Amino acid sequence: MKYFIILILFITILFAEDTITNQEQSYQLGNGMQVGELPLYVGGYFSLDYRYKDGENRYRIDDIAFLAYGGYEKISYMAELEYKEFYTLSEKDDAYTTQKDTRLHTERLYGDYNFNENYMLRLGKFNSQIGFWNLLPINVLRDTSSNPYTTDIIFPRFTTGLYAAYNSYNNAEIQIDLTIQHNEDLDPSYNNYTMDEHHSLGTTYTQENISLKASIGMFDKYTSTNTTQVLYYALVSLKYETEKFQFMSELGSQKSTQEYTTPYAFFAQGVYHLNQEHAGIIRLESYEDKVQNTQDNIAIFGYTYRPLYPIAFKTEYQFHKLQNENQFLFSWSVLF
Amino acid sequence: MKKFILIYLISHSLLIANEYAIVANKSIHEASLGQIKALFLKKSSYIKNKKVVPVNLSSRNPIRIHFEKHILHMSFNRLKSYWTKQHYLGHRPPISMKSQKSIKTFIKKVDGSIGYMELKNVDDELSILYKWSE
């Protein structure tokens, strides 16, 4: 796999000159680059972060990822390979520990077939199309360094299987989507749940600046005792976006056949863009997780500076009801 | 007197208001504004079963900025962040051309192509899908 990436980078450099033919087609940070005249675009992203929590300093090279995508006629494809938590240095009471994960993970690998304006089919590994946050989950594209708990405990973040969508574009945009997984995960170590079955059904309604989305689903989670547990979930999402302001909120719940495993998980986030470079963020979260037996309320105050949109410097402070969870985060991320 | 001056100014500005049109190759006869928006944001590449090729003017062209404001309802900066997010999702922006003349020639030649220009530059060899004025 490493040789594959080296090959792509080599081809990119080799053909790079051909793509710079005029102002519109020249390379722009955050937009990737076409390889010659091929239906292949390459790019990537990385993020570095720092966290101070409960007396511990943690320095991390978190993501180093490579993207390759393209399309021809009705078919398109996407490949994303990533080093996750590549290098971590932690320090507490003058004791240092380091961790490395040099395995290249398959974050996304799928092909799309577009039948017409209304119908499309996807096969492979992809971000589960649940809610709004999980569609753009990488550090540089989200508003804070951290992810809301809602996006990590209610549903599997990745699905390996089939995704079908119906879209209608008239006065309002309507989407109905269906996800089916009935096989092992393409990269089981790189998902928040280990599972071999996932079904979901969702619908999205968008009118001008407002989008509403509702999803329901079930998945078969592997447990530590080598058995499986069937879990059901529901998530409703709201997004409102203008030039200056963005509001996003998601509310979810998860249950097993016997009881609620997560009775509720909720977040509401407002982002105010002071101008093109500076944004202030407030996020409120609350959840109850009966598997971990925790309940927490969180208030997050953040500030993001983007000298260019694909470059983000972010700081945030999290106030938790569980006081030893209070933390400060700083990250630097770039999409190229 | 002030009233007459105001009426004169308003009527005069209406008379000289620029008119624009979203035009397509003759193979395309109609499209809703929702469909047009989806095509230029690359949410869709089709009108019904027909493959469509949207064409933009270059990024700082005033007609493009006008089109983005009135049809896509998005500013230049918001579109920049939109296309950065689309890069992560594997979608590319529409191709761009430098002049209305180039777009006109392209649309006449290429089946399924769609673009926009000043109404005065449109002729019978193009389909008009939508018209608007300043």
Boltz contact constraints between the chains, C-beta under 6 A:
constraints:
  - contact:
      token1: [A, 24]
      token2: [B, 58]
      max_distance: 6.0
  - contact:
      token1: [A, 24]
      token2: [B, 96]
      max_distance: 6.0
  - contact:
      token1: [A, 30]
      token2: [B, 84]
      max_distance: 6.0
  - contact:
      token1: [A, 31]
      token2: [B, 87]
      max_distance: 6.0
  - contact:
      token1: [A, 32]
      token2: [B, 87]
      max_distance: 6.0
  - contact:
      token1: [A, 43]
      token2: [B, 87]
      max_distance: 6.0
  - contact:
      token1: [A, 69]
      token2: [B, 90]
      max_distance: 6.0
  - contact:
      token1: [A, 78]
      token2: [B, 90]
      max_distance: 6.0
  - contact:
      token1: [A, 116]
      token2: [B, 46]
      max_distance: 6.0
  - contact:
      token1: [A, 116]
      token2: [B, 49]
      max_distance: 6.0
  - contact:
      token1: [A, 117]
      token2: [B, 44]
      max_distance: 6.0
  - contact:
      token1: [A, 117]
      token2: [B, 46]
      max_distance: 6.0
  - contact:
      token1: [A, 117]
      token2: [B, 48]
      max_distance: 6.0
  - contact:
      token1: [A, 136]
      token2: [B, 85]
      max_distance: 6.0
  - contact:
      token1: [A, 141]
      token2: [B, 85]
      max_distance: 6.0
  - contact:
      token1: [A, 169]
      token2: [B, 34]
      max_distance: 6.0
  - contact:
      token1: [A, 169]
      token2: [B, 35]
      max_distance: 6.0
  - contact:
      token1: [A, 169]
      token2: [B, 38]
      max_distance: 6.0
  - contact:
      token1: [A, 170]
      token2: [B, 32]
      max_distance: 6.0
  - contact:
      token1: [A, 170]
      token2: [B, 34]
      max_distance: 6.0
  - contact:
      token1: [A, 171]
      token2: [B, 34]
      max_distance: 6.0
  - contact:
      token1: [A, 243]
      token2: [B, 75]
      max_distance: 6.0
  - contact:
      token1: [A, 243]
      token2: [B, 78]
      max_distance: 6.0
  - contact:
      token1: [A, 276]
      token2: [B, 77]
      max_distance: 6.0
  - contact:
      token1: [A, 309]
      token2: [B, 80]
      max_distance: 6.0
  - contact:
      token1: [A, 309]
      token2: [B, 81]
      max_distance: 6.0
  - contact:
      token1: [A, 309]
      token2: [B, 84]
      max_distance: 6.0
  - contact:
      token1: [A, 310]
      token2: [B, 84]
      max_distance: 6.0
